[in-house]
Amino acid sequence: MEYFIQNIENTDSFAEEIDQQKITKANPYSNGFSHDWDTYLPIRKLENATATATHVAAGSTWSSTSCQVEPAGVSASNAGIILQADTATTAGRACDCHPVGASGKTCNQTSGQCPCKDGVTGTTCNRCAKGYQQSRSHIAPCIRIPRVVTAVQAMEAVDGEPGRAAEQCGRCRAAARTLNLNKFCSRDYVIMGKVVGREASTAGEAWVRLALSVQAVYKRAPRSRLRRGATALHVRATDLACKCPKIKINKSYLILGVEKEGVSAGLPGLTVGDRTLLLEWRDDWHRRIRRLQRRAINCH
């Protein structure tokens, strides 16, 4: 049903016409709103109504974000009758977003969900999500819980299984994958060995002990006791968990290292330290290492 209203002289005469048209119910709020329940079209009277006839279309749309009605077919120049939402039935939903946990004050008008900061959850963004803990920062109220690398995780890395602490690791040093004369000369020993097993360790230990079978000795210090046969190889638990280096059982490796690193740590055998180079063995490396041995005579 459409209404066609003409010759509106003032707001009082307009109210009388509305009464004559038998509008069934008035809005209980004292804000100048009336409601025609037969057509479900909210109508509001203007103080400066003109005598120009205005046609009101029944195609208004509701905006859930701004809590307003967007009339269809009514231009800004039209005076007289404007559609507007009844505040009793279409008022915007009140938001109760947490002042620290929420990233904004506007919530979803359907679900009431507030926009939360990273690591924050809840309808009003009032608690930390799983895996996060509360901080003292208003910018980042919830931070990810740091993961502690244990010896058990290190053992998983030795077996080639994905370490759960890998997400806390950075990239491995690119220099740890190459071999040249400078590295050959600057290390105390150069050996080829096979990792044959590991010893049991308890959680919280900083070092993991691996069983190493030394199969070839290409270089050693003058007073070194390094020989072919069984020895221990100590690796930091954090390095194993991050797979830097990546060590697998029953695999052979070329190891270039400094013996005093193990002595300073108080560990018997060999130690994979910051200056240790550990590369998975390749068959063509034997000939290459022989060439490096001949050139190493001029090492300083």
C-alpha positions in Angstrom: 0.0 0.0 0.0 1.3 3.5 -0.8 0.4 6.8 0.7 0.0 10.0 -1.3 -0.1 13.1 0.8 -0.7 16.6 -0.6 -1.0 20.2 0.6 0.7 19.8 3.9 0.7 23.3 5.4 2.2 22.7 8.7 3.1 20.0 11.2 -0.2 20.3 13.1 -2.4 19.7 10.1 -0.1 16.8 9.1 -0.7 15.1 12.5 -4.5 15.5 12.1 -4.3 13.8 8.7 -2.4 10.9 10.2 -5.0 10.5 12.9 -7.8 10.5 10.2 -5.9 7.7 8.4 -6.4 5.5 11.5 -2.8 4.7 12.2 -3.2 1.8 14.6 -0.3 2.3 16.9 2.0 5.2 18.0 5.6 4.7 19.0 5.9 4.8 22.8 9.1 6.9 22.5 8.8 10.7 22.6 11.1 11.3 19.6 8.5 12.3 17.0 8.1 8.8 15.4 4.9 7.2 14.3 4.4 3.8 12.9 1.9 2.5 10.3 1.7 -1.2 11.2 -0.4 -2.0 8.1 2.4 -1.4 5.7 5.4 -1.6 8.1 6.7 1.7 6.9 8.0 4.0 9.7 7.0 7.7 9.1 8.5 10.8 10.7 7.1 14.3 10.3 9.4 17.2 9.5 9.0 20.7 11.0 9.5 22.5 7.6 7.2 20.4 5.5 6.4 21.9 2.1 3.2 21.9 0.1 4.8 19.8 -2.7 3.4 16.3 -3.0 5.9 13.6 -2.2 5.6 10.0 -3.2 6.9 7.5 -0.7 8.1 4.1 -2.0 8.0 1.0 0.1 11.5 -0.2 -0.9 13.6 1.1 2.0 16.5 -1.1 3.2 18.1 -1.5 6.7 21.8 -1.1 7.2 23.0 -3.4 10.0 26.3 -1.5 10.5 25.0 2.0 11.0 21.6 1.2 12.5 19.8 3.4 10.0 17.3 3.0 7.2 18.5 3.8 3.6 15.4 4.9 1.7 15.1 3.7 -1.9 13.9 6.2 -4.4 14.0 9.2 -2.1 16.5 12.0 -3.0 18.0 14.5 -0.7 16.0 17.3 -2.3 12.6 15.8 -1.5 10.9 17.5 1.5 7.9 16.2 3.4 8.1 12.6 4.4 11.3 10.6 5.1 11.6 7.0 6.1 13.4 6.2 9.3 13.7 3.0 11.5 11.6 2.6 14.5 14.1 2.7 17.4 12.0 0.1 19.4 12.5 -2.6 16.8 15.6 -1.8 14.6 18.0 0.0 17.0 21.7 -1.0 16.6 22.9 -3.7 19.0 24.9 -2.4 21.9 28.6 -3.4 21.9 30.5 -4.2 25.1 34.0 -4.6 23.5 36.9 -4.9 26.0 38.9 -1.6 25.9 42.2 -3.5 25.8 41.5 -6.8 24.0 39.4 -5.4 21.2 40.8 -3.6 18.2 37.7 -1.5 17.6 34.4 -0.5 19.2 32.1 -1.7 16.5 30.8 -5.2 16.9 28.8 -7.5 14.5 25.2 -6.5 14.8 24.0 -10.1 14.4 26.3 -12.0 16.7 27.7 -9.3 18.9 31.3 -10.4 18.1 33.9 -7.7 18.7 37.1 -7.4 16.5 39.9 -8.9 18.7 43.6 -8.3 18.7 46.1 -11.0 17.8 46.0 -13.8 20.4 42.7 -12.5 22.0 39.4 -14.4 21.9 35.9 -14.2 23.3 32.7 -12.4 22.1 33.9 -9.2 23.9 37.6 -10.0 23.4 38.1 -10.4 27.2 40.5 -13.4 27.4 43.7 -14.8 25.7 43.4 -17.6 23.2 44.8 -21.1 23.6 48.6 -21.0 23.4 48.8 -17.4 24.5 49.4 -15.7 27.8 48.6 -12.3 29.2 51.2 -9.6 28.9 51.5 -6.1 30.4 51.2 -4.4 27.0 48.1 -2.6 26.0 49.1 -2.9 22.3 49.6 -6.7 22.5 47.7 -7.9 25.6 48.2 -11.6 24.7 51.5 -13.0 23.6 52.4 -16.5 22.4 53.7 -18.8 25.1 57.4 -19.6 24.4 58.1 -23.3 23.8 60.9 -24.9 25.8 63.0 -27.3 23.9 63.5 -30.5 25.8 65.8 -33.5 25.3 62.8 -35.5 24.1 62.2 -33.1 21.3 65.9 -33.3 20.5 65.6 -37.0 20.2 62.8 -36.7 17.7 65.0 -34.5 15.6 67.7 -37.1 15.6 65.3 -39.7 14.4 64.3 -37.4 11.5 60.9 -36.6 12.9 59.7 -33.0 12.7 60.6 -31.1 15.9 57.7 -29.3 17.6 60.0 -26.4 18.4 61.0 -25.9 14.8 58.8 -22.8 14.6 61.1 -21.1 17.1 64.2 -21.8 15.0 65.8 -19.5 12.5 67.5 -20.5 9.3 70.6 -22.6 9.5 73.9 -21.0 8.6 74.5 -21.3 4.8 78.3 -21.7 5.5 77.6 -25.0 7.2 76.7 -26.6 3.8 79.9 -25.9 1.9 83.5 -27.2 2.0 86.7 -25.3 0.9 90.4 -25.1 1.6 90.0 -22.3 4.1 87.6 -24.3 6.3 89.8 -27.4 5.9 92.9 -25.5 7.2 91.1 -23.6 10.1 89.9 -26.8 11.8 91.8 -29.1 14.1 90.4 -32.3 12.7 88.6 -33.6 9.6 87.0 -37.1 9.9 84.4 -39.3 8.3 82.2 -41.0 10.9 78.9 -42.9 11.1 76.3 -42.1 13.8 75.4 -45.5 15.1 73.1 -44.7 18.1 72.3 -42.3 20.9 72.4 -42.6 24.7 69.3 -42.0 26.8 69.1 -38.6 28.4 66.7 -36.8 30.8 64.6 -33.8 30.1 66.3 -30.5 30.6 69.8 -31.6 29.6 71.6 -29.1 27.4 73.6 -31.8 25.5 72.7 -35.0 23.7 75.3 -37.7 23.4 75.5 -39.7 20.2 77.6 -42.8 19.5 80.0 -42.2 16.6 82.1 -44.7 14.7 85.1 -42.9 13.2 85.9 -44.6 9.8 88.5 -42.2 8.4 90.8 -39.5 9.8 91.9 -37.0 7.2 93.4 -34.4 9.5 94.1 -34.1 13.2 96.2 -31.9 15.6 99.8 -33.0 16.3 99.0 -34.0 19.9 95.4 -35.2 19.3 94.4 -38.7 20.5 91.7 -38.9 17.8 91.7 -42.4 16.2 89.5 -44.6 14.2 86.9 -46.4 16.2 84.1 -45.6 18.6 83.8 -42.2 20.3 81.2 -39.9 21.6 79.7 -37.0 19.7 77.9 -34.3 21.8 75.3 -32.0 20.2 73.3 -29.3 21.8 69.6 -30.3 22.3 68.4 -27.1 20.9 70.5 -27.5 17.7 69.1 -31.0 17.2 65.5 -29.8 17.7 66.1 -27.1 15.0 67.9 -29.6 12.7 71.0 -27.4 12.6 72.7 -29.8 12.0 70.3 -32.4 10.8 71.6 -35.8 12.1 70.1 -39.2 11.4 71.0 -42.5 12.9 73.0 -44.9 10.6 74.2 -42.1 8.4 77.8 -41.2 7.6 79.0 -37.6 7.9 82.1 -35.5 7.2 83.0 -33.6 10.4 85.4 -30.7 10.6 85.8 -29.3 14.1 87.9 -27.9 16.9 88.9 -30.2 19.7 89.1 -27.5 22.4 85.4 -26.8 22.1 84.7 -30.2 23.8 87.4 -29.6 26.4 85.9 -26.2 27.4 82.5 -27.7 27.8 83.9 -30.5 30.0 82.6 -33.3 27.7 84.6 -36.3 26.6 84.9 -37.1 22.9 83.9 -34.7 20.2 81.6 -31.8 20.4 79.5 -30.1 17.7 80.2 -26.4 18.5 79.8 -23.1 16.8 82.8 -23.8 14.5 82.0 -27.4 13.7 81.1 -28.2 10.2 79.0 -31.4 9.8 78.0 -32.5 6.2 76.2 -35.6 5.1 78.8 -37.9 3.4 79.0 -38.1 -0.4 81.0 -40.7 -2.3 82.7 -38.1 -4.4 84.1 -36.3 -1.4 86.9 -38.8 -0.8 88.8 -37.6 -3.9 88.0 -34.0 -3.2 89.4 -34.3 0.4 92.6 -35.8 -0.9 93.1 -32.8 -3.1 92.5 -30.5 -0.1 95.1 -32.5 1.9 97.8 -31.9 -0.8 96.9 -28.2 -0.9 96.8 -27.9 2.9 100.6 -28.0 3.1 100.5 -24.3 2.6 98.0 -23.7 5.4 99.0 -20.9 7.8 
